[in-house]
Amino acid sequence: MNESREVLIITGLSGAGRTTVGNALEDLGYYVVDNLPPAMLRQLVQLVGAADTLPKLAIVVDVRGGVLFDDAMRLISVLRDEYTIKLIFLEASDDALVRRYEAVRRPHPLQGDGTILDGIRTERARLNRLRNMADQLIDTSEFNVHQLTTRVRDHYSDSGRAGLSLTIMSFGFKYGLPVDADLVADMRFLPNPFWVPELRTHTGKDQAVSEYVLSREGADEFFDHYTQALHPVLAGYQRENKPHALLAVGCTGGKHRSVASAERLGALLADSPGVAIRVTHRDLGRE
């Protein structure tokens, strides 16, 4: 099976967004099979591998333990030896999953006579081995349906020609480190504009804040050396056929220093050979 015949297998925690990812991939031209029993994985992959006219394949698999889980683990391992398989595992924090189940007023499929949180923790423990096999982990805790759809489109659209799609994401450490980050830059070594009254209500996208952050002692030296260090990393990702990477740029609240720095890094890396840059700000709208 050649690169164009790569098969995506999407699994993960209930409520983490498997259906949303499947719908987004279908919009991108993938042939999506939802809730396929693991025992049928091999036959479907073989069918696509042998055909010339079928589109790219994405399979959404729901496994929570027992025989289905054992079948999925065994079959994915076997298929990886024969085909180009990418396993995508979706997860989210306990708090996020509880909120989602409460919003739709449905029980967790594994909670039994317990609570939603009991079901989430049981499922998380059962799927840990499968999580460790994943080629890509996507934490959807901070995503709504539209943001998750955008993330999938950015990663799996064929429209770009770049060998590597690099997302530079600002974030606030107090809201948690993005678990799917490949690289992390900590901007808390720079003075915080939060303590400057006239800058506090502004963000790193505003010129006054950006100029304040980027003019502090050590800023120029950091950006010069850090971008120089990133160039061989990005080239190496392309040599190793890593199509997507996430550079997380953090400060305390994700509003001032990290935002200005992410924008600056995006501009400095914009001309990197074979790299498509996207800058986003995870926590910009938080209080």
Steps between C-alpha positions, in 0.01 A plus 500: 500500500657831394489828692174603337348183641579584861222374728398704804359316800326733744428385852520631855281597792123519471401865473842614378381572147533185287183577304605861441837388364331244277263764359789741435698233316195409293477865392864474388422210266577207726282191489403481868371188667360567846475249783659217303542181708876435538464153348413662166801734491721268300245428227422868447865606487576220254212613280628857483858386449400293199276759334600789278183707514409513869579825685720526807372299791431603860359253749340604829535216752322486836674261740462508876642169614450128492505307172458811280799666664720192464396462134580865427844484662593184311363607162655848506840349577464252212372759254791734574736235370319487166347844436550869572286538811473813715328461837342820634398497867262764633491590865383778730518592866257345749338842556444557128349156446269533802376836369429351158303207640303726731424735211340220294349333810630158411677245720853389427491154338723353772363669812257223590350582840775755567556857388604643165847554646518133600428401140759741360772373731419138423518566127822699533668213682380242248618700199842597635684227304329608177585864576866404526485355146367823347683687227319820595335608824242777480380655827159654431445645849516859379331445163141551403359313199606771255853533640554124484373495141744778410785308663423191293473699179832670568669163552347286228406729214682430172487863392841595638828400336722537804684198633428610857205685647617685813240639739636761740255519791515747787363376832489576872683268737233553765251333264725203432766402252364380160555124522547464124782755485817384324701803613448745787640852544461664842480882477464562872861620512379831354331771713122462510298785339217406736671713765505806273158664560465647150580161340308265729174498306672463163642184340819398331335567163484870583800704386569658838519164677699340219754782502529479878559123500736489204712789624579347841856397582572151369211490251704560184765254613235235570325535164829501307635187668168316525414537133851389406452192718159429344617495138683163523211360705243593235723364225543178697124465546464512121773240449322273747167550319336674796228703327373701798657659806376722782724764656338617824608845623401566859478772760298520822156581359544465126400859429810720470852357473414167337270665243755762396773236491294252296429771244870589489609138455242456225645795311861386550425144385270594212770445238619164632537266198216250465318623811147644517454716809174555688483716814215452747426613856337244727429710810473850360131541582523385862471733798 
